[in-house]
Amino acid sequence: MEHLRSEVRDAFAKEQAKYPPAVSLRHDIVSATALKRRPQRSYQWIAVAAALAIAALVVAGLLSSRLLQRASVPGATPGATPSATPSGDYGSPPAGVNLIWVHDPNHPTWLSGFDWDFQVRATLKLDAEKTNVTMAPNGQAFGLGLYAKGGNWEYLDRLGHSVAAPTTLQGAVNPRWADDNRHVCSIRLDQQTFEWTLWTQLPGEAPKQVGVVAQDSSLGQTALSLEACTFKNDAAIIVRTTVAWPSEYWVIRLSDGKVILHRTRTGTDVSNIVASPDGTLIALNSARSIGAVDGGASSTVVIRVSDEKVMATLDPTMGVLGFSGDNSHVLVTLAPWVGGSPAHLGVVNLASGNTVWKDSGEALFGGFVAEPGGSRFVLAYPTGQQGPGPATIVVVNGDGTSTTLDSPSAPTW
């Protein structure tokens, strides 16, 4: 019997060495063993029970280690069930369904469309020269070359068909999809007059100038960026950055180009300004959210545009990256972050101020899309260096649960 017990111990020790249990579990095992009273007599049933107990601990150790490893995946929530990797042609995208599009890792010219529950719903087969697309937030349209230098882009409909010939808006910068998921909005700098103008475009139509926003005396260390374009609320929000700090912002009516609100700022206490998709809220991020030690605002604040009332106050080390589609939550950096380095992300419920979800804080961040009209975000974590390529794709729900796509895929946002 003693020989049998030695063989059992050796076998389990050899197997356990391959898959060591988690550190916390190892401490529990040692503590339990130390407190256990030594038996005074030896029986065969005790040897068998001991062998079974050791086996149970090894299995528990393996399961614990693997669960801990899974929970450390960027954005993963323990217990969340990832969707299966698409393995075939799922047909044309359904009309009216909000979709998330990623590049099929097995077919270079295919896109796979998932709904917001991460169920694969559609496949698009694009021409080889038309794969560099950017999806509209609802996944029902695409822009080809939308962020290419020079202002040249083309629109594709939900079936991947070209809507019109490529258009040109020379000098266009910072284009973005409007909240109707149909128009694209942009600002343009005329390098002769130094005028900044606001433009909108509906696929199949020529660009339309909304109006002049501002005029500079020369090209210098200042630039304008378009932070929101909402046809629902007939407004656009534009921010001027001087050197590296926001110095003024405008709210402009899309229908007639009238300036509804204009505010100027001085100092370096705010790092940047972020607007909600519907233009009703803006976040003024404290400079401490990007690592400023002195001079940063004491809080990151969310204010209502209509009356400039403070709606939420966040820790100054938090920086708002974006609002959910229903304005109930914000995606934030939980610690000072500089682009190009790992980001520690979280989702905050604006009504309660609670952080309902956070990631591991160890991964690079590659961008996000907010669910139109909903509380969810889809995030991309590049698996290699920043830039186009495979990424871990995570959907974060408003209640703090999340789902991770089980195969890295290149996003279209």
C-alpha positions in Angstrom: 0.0 0.0 0.0 2.8 2.4 0.8 4.3 1.8 -2.6 0.9 2.6 -4.2 0.6 5.8 -2.2 4.1 6.9 -3.4 3.2 6.3 -7.0 0.0 8.3 -6.6 1.8 11.2 -5.0 4.5 11.2 -7.7 2.0 11.1 -10.5 0.0 14.0 -9.1 3.1 16.0 -8.4 4.3 15.6 -11.9 0.9 16.6 -13.4 0.5 19.5 -11.0 3.9 20.9 -12.0 2.6 21.4 -15.5 -0.4 23.4 -14.4 0.3 25.2 -11.1 -2.7 26.5 -9.2 -3.3 30.2 -8.6 -1.2 31.8 -5.9 -4.2 32.4 -3.6 -5.3 28.8 -4.0 -1.9 27.5 -3.2 -2.0 29.5 0.1 -5.4 27.9 1.0 -4.1 24.4 0.4 -1.1 25.0 2.6 -3.2 26.5 5.4 -5.7 23.6 5.2 -2.9 21.1 5.4 -1.3 22.8 8.3 -4.5 22.8 10.4 -5.4 19.2 9.6 -4.7 16.9 12.6 -2.4 13.9 12.0 -4.3 10.6 12.1 -3.0 8.1 14.7 -3.7 5.0 12.8 -3.3 4.1 9.1 -6.2 2.6 7.2 -6.5 1.8 3.5 -9.6 3.9 3.2 -7.7 6.9 4.5 -5.1 6.5 1.8 -7.7 6.3 -0.9 -9.5 9.4 0.5 -6.3 11.3 0.6 -5.6 10.4 -3.0 -9.0 11.6 -4.0 -8.6 14.8 -2.0 -5.3 15.5 -3.7 -6.9 14.9 -7.1 -9.8 17.3 -6.3 -7.3 20.0 -5.3 -5.3 19.6 -8.5 -8.5 19.9 -10.6 -9.6 22.9 -8.6 -6.2 24.5 -9.1 -6.3 23.9 -12.8 -9.8 25.4 -13.1 -8.9 28.4 -10.9 -5.8 29.1 -12.9 -7.6 29.0 -16.2 -10.5 31.2 -14.9 -8.1 33.8 -13.6 -6.2 33.8 -16.9 -9.5 34.2 -18.8 -10.6 37.1 -16.5 -7.3 38.9 -17.3 -8.2 39.2 -21.0 -8.8 42.9 -21.8 -12.4 43.7 -21.1 -13.4 40.2 -20.3 -16.1 39.6 -17.6 -15.9 36.3 -15.8 -18.9 34.2 -16.8 -19.5 36.0 -20.1 -19.9 33.7 -23.1 -18.0 34.6 -26.3 -19.7 34.2 -29.6 -18.5 31.6 -32.1 -16.2 32.7 -34.8 -18.1 33.0 -38.2 -17.3 30.1 -40.4 -19.3 30.7 -43.5 -21.5 33.0 -45.6 -24.3 34.4 -43.5 -26.1 36.2 -46.3 -27.1 39.9 -46.9 -27.4 42.2 -43.9 -30.9 42.7 -42.6 -32.3 46.2 -43.0 -33.0 48.2 -39.9 -30.7 46.1 -37.6 -27.8 47.8 -35.9 -24.7 45.8 -36.8 -21.0 45.6 -35.8 -18.7 44.9 -38.7 -15.3 43.2 -38.5 -13.0 41.8 -41.2 -13.4 38.0 -41.5 -10.0 36.6 -40.5 -10.4 33.8 -43.0 -11.4 35.8 -46.1 -9.5 39.0 -46.8 -12.3 40.7 -48.7 -15.2 39.6 -46.5 -16.8 41.4 -43.6 -18.8 39.7 -40.8 -21.7 41.5 -39.3 -22.8 40.9 -35.7 -25.7 42.3 -33.8 -25.1 43.9 -30.4 -25.7 40.5 -28.7 -22.7 39.3 -30.7 -24.7 36.9 -32.9 -23.4 36.8 -36.5 -26.1 38.1 -38.8 -24.6 38.8 -42.2 -21.6 38.7 -44.6 -20.4 41.3 -47.1 -18.1 40.3 -49.9 -16.3 43.4 -51.0 -14.1 44.1 -54.1 -10.4 43.8 -53.2 -9.8 47.5 -53.6 -12.8 48.5 -51.4 -12.0 46.7 -48.1 -10.7 49.8 -46.2 -14.1 50.8 -45.1 -15.4 52.7 -42.1 -18.9 51.6 -40.9 -21.6 54.1 -39.9 -22.5 53.7 -36.2 -25.6 51.6 -37.0 -23.7 49.4 -39.5 -26.1 50.2 -42.3 -23.6 52.2 -44.5 -19.9 52.5 -45.1 -17.4 55.2 -46.1 -14.4 54.2 -48.3 -11.3 56.2 -47.7 -13.2 58.4 -45.2 -10.1 59.4 -43.3 -7.7 59.5 -46.2 -5.7 62.7 -46.6 -7.0 65.1 -49.3 -10.8 64.8 -48.7 -11.5 62.0 -51.2 -14.0 59.3 -50.2 -16.7 57.1 -51.5 -19.9 55.8 -50.0 -21.1 52.2 -49.9 -24.7 51.1 -49.0 -25.6 48.4 -46.5 -25.0 45.7 -49.3 -21.5 47.1 -50.0 -22.5 48.7 -53.3 -21.1 52.0 -54.3 -23.7 54.8 -53.9 -22.0 57.4 -56.1 -18.7 58.2 -57.8 -15.9 59.3 -55.4 -16.3 62.9 -54.2 -13.8 65.5 -53.4 -13.8 68.2 -50.7 -10.3 69.6 -50.8 -8.9 70.5 -47.3 -11.6 68.5 -45.5 -10.5 67.4 -42.0 -12.0 65.4 -39.2 -15.0 63.9 -41.1 -17.5 62.0 -39.0 -20.8 60.2 -39.4 -23.8 62.3 -38.2 -26.2 60.9 -35.7 -28.7 60.0 -38.5 -26.1 57.4 -39.8 -26.7 58.8 -43.3 -24.8 62.1 -43.6 -21.1 62.7 -43.2 -20.0 66.0 -41.7 -16.6 67.7 -42.0 -14.8 71.0 -41.6 -12.6 72.5 -44.2 -9.7 74.9 -44.1 -9.2 77.2 -47.1 -5.5 77.8 -47.2 -6.0 81.0 -49.3 -8.5 82.8 -47.1 -7.7 80.8 -43.8 -11.5 80.3 -43.3 -12.8 77.3 -41.5 -16.1 76.1 -42.9 -18.6 73.4 -41.9 -19.9 71.0 -44.5 -22.4 68.1 -44.7 -22.9 65.5 -47.4 -25.6 62.9 -48.1 -24.3 60.0 -50.2 -25.2 60.5 -53.8 -25.3 64.3 -53.4 -22.7 67.1 -53.6 -21.2 68.5 -50.3 -23.2 71.4 -48.8 -21.6 74.2 -47.0 -23.3 75.1 -43.7 -21.4 78.2 -43.0 -18.1 79.9 -41.9 -17.1 79.0 -38.4 -13.9 81.1 -37.9 -11.1 82.8 -39.7 -7.4 82.7 -38.8 -4.9 85.4 -39.8 -2.4 82.7 -40.9 -1.6 79.0 -40.6 -0.3 78.5 -37.1 -0.5 76.4 -34.0 -4.3 76.2 -34.0 -6.8 73.8 -35.4 -10.5 73.1 -35.4 -12.1 69.7 -34.8 -15.7 68.6 -35.3 -16.9 66.9 -32.1 -20.6 66.3 -32.9 -22.9 66.6 -35.9 -26.6 65.9 -35.1 -29.4 66.1 -37.6 -31.7 65.0 -34.8 -31.0 68.3 -32.9 -29.9 70.4 -35.9 -26.5 71.2 -34.5 -22.8 70.7 -34.7 -20.2 71.2 -32.0 -16.7 72.4 -33.1 -13.7 72.9 -30.8 -10.6 75.0 -31.4 -7.3 73.7 -30.0 -4.4 76.2 -29.5 -1.0 74.5 -29.2 -2.4 71.5 -27.2 -5.3 73.0 -25.2 -9.0 73.8 -26.1 -9.3 77.5 -26.4 -12.9 77.9 -27.6 -15.9 76.0 -28.9 -19.0 76.7 -30.9 -22.5 75.2 -31.3 -23.7 75.9 -34.8 -27.2 75.2 -36.3 -26.9 72.9 -39.3 -30.0 74.2 -41.1 -28.8 77.8 -41.4 -25.2 78.0 -40.1 -26.2 80.3 -37.2 -23.9 80.3 -34.1 -26.1 79.2 -31.2 -23.3 79.3 -28.5 -19.7 80.4 -28.5 -17.4 80.1 -25.5 -13.7 80.9 -25.1 -11.3 79.4 -22.6 -7.9 80.3 -21.2 -5.3 78.3 -19.3 -4.2 74.7 -19.5 -6.6 73.1 -16.9 -8.6 71.2 -19.5 -7.0 68.7 -21.8 -9.8 68.3 -24.4 -13.6 68.6 -24.9 -15.7 65.6 -26.0 -19.4 65.8 -27.1 -22.2 63.4 -27.1 -23.5 62.2 -30.5 -26.7 64.2 -30.1 -24.8 67.3 -29.1 -26.7 67.8 -25.8 -23.8 67.1 -23.5 -20.1 67.9 -23.5 -17.3 66.6 -21.2 -14.4 68.9 -20.1 -11.6 66.6 -19.3 -9.2 67.7 -16.6 -5.6 68.0 -17.7 -4.8 65.5 -14.9 -6.5 62.8 -17.0 -3.4 63.0 -19.3 -0.9 63.2 -16.5 -0.6 66.9 -15.6 0.6 67.2 -12.0 -0.1 70.9 -11.4 -2.7 73.2 -12.9 -5.2 70.6 -14.0 -8.9 71.2 -13.3 -10.0 69.7 -9.9 -12.6 67.6 -11.7 -13.6 66.2 -15.1 -17.2 67.5 -15.6 -20.1 66.7 -17.9 -22.3 69.7 -18.7 -25.5 70.2 -20.5 -25.1 72.4 -23.6 -28.5 74.1 -23.5 -28.0 75.8 -20.1 -24.4 74.8 -19.2 -25.5 73.0 -16.0 -23.1 70.5 -14.6 -24.7 67.1 -14.9 -21.9 64.9 -13.5 -18.6 65.4 -11.7 -15.8 62.8 -12.1 -12.4 62.3 -10.7 -9.8 64.5 -12.4 -7.7 61.5 -13.4 -10.6 60.2 -15.5 -10.9 61.3 -19.1 -14.2 60.9 -21.0 -13.6 59.2 -24.4 -17.2 59.1 -25.5 -20.9 58.9 -24.6 -23.3 56.0 -25.0 -26.0 56.4 -27.6 -28.6 57.2 -24.9 -26.3 59.5 -22.9 -26.7 57.2 -19.8 -23.0 56.1 -19.6 -19.6 57.4 -20.6 -16.5 55.4 -21.6 -13.5 56.8 -19.7 -9.9 56.3 -19.0 -9.6 55.5 -15.3 -6.0 56.6 -14.9 -3.9 59.2 -16.7 -3.4 58.0 -20.3 -1.2 59.1 -23.2 -2.1 57.6 -26.6 0.2 54.8 -27.7 0.5 53.3 -24.3 -1.8 50.8 -22.5 -5.1 52.4 -21.4 -7.1 51.5 -18.2 -10.7 51.8 -19.5 -13.9 51.9 -17.6 -17.6 52.6 -18.1 -19.3 55.0 -15.7 -23.1 55.4 -15.1 -23.7 59.1 -15.2 -26.7 59.1 -13.0 -25.1 57.2 -10.1 -21.4 58.1 -10.8 -20.5 54.4 -10.3 -17.9 52.7 -12.5 -19.9 49.6 -13.7 -17.1 48.0 -15.7 -13.3 48.2 -16.0 -10.7 46.4 -18.0 -7.3 45.0 -17.0 -5.5 48.2 -17.7 -2.8 46.3 -19.5 -3.8 46.5 -23.2 -3.5 49.1 -26.0 -6.8 50.7 -27.1 -7.8 50.9 -30.7 -11.1 52.7 -30.7 -14.8 52.2 -30.0 -18.4 52.6 -31.3 -21.4 53.5 -29.2 -24.7 51.6 -29.8 -27.1 54.0 -31.5 -29.8 54.9 -29.0 -28.5 52.3 -26.5 -26.1 52.0 -23.5 -23.5 49.7 -25.0 -20.0 50.2 -26.4 -18.0 48.0 -28.6 -14.2 48.3 -28.1 -11.2 47.2 -30.0 -7.9 46.2 -28.4 -5.1 45.7 -31.0 -3.3 42.4 -30.6 -0.2 43.8 -32.2 1.1 47.3 -32.6 -1.5 50.1 -32.9 -3.0 50.6 -36.3 -5.0 48.4 -38.7 -4.9 44.7 -37.9 -6.5 42.0 -35.7 -7.9 43.2 -32.4 -9.8 41.7 -29.4 -13.4 42.9 -29.8 -15.4 43.4 -26.7 -19.0 44.6 -26.2 -19.7 46.3 -22.8 -23.3 46.5 -21.6 -24.8 49.2 -19.5 -25.1 46.8 -16.5 -21.4 46.2 -16.5 -21.4 42.7 -18.1 -19.4 42.2 -21.3 -18.9 39.7 -24.1 -15.6 39.1 -26.0 -15.5 37.8 -29.5 -13.4 34.6 -29.3 -11.3 35.3 -32.4 -9.3 38.5 -33.0 -10.6 40.4 -35.9 -9.8 43.8 -37.6 -12.5 46.4 -36.8 -14.2 48.8 -39.2 -14.2 51.8 -36.9 
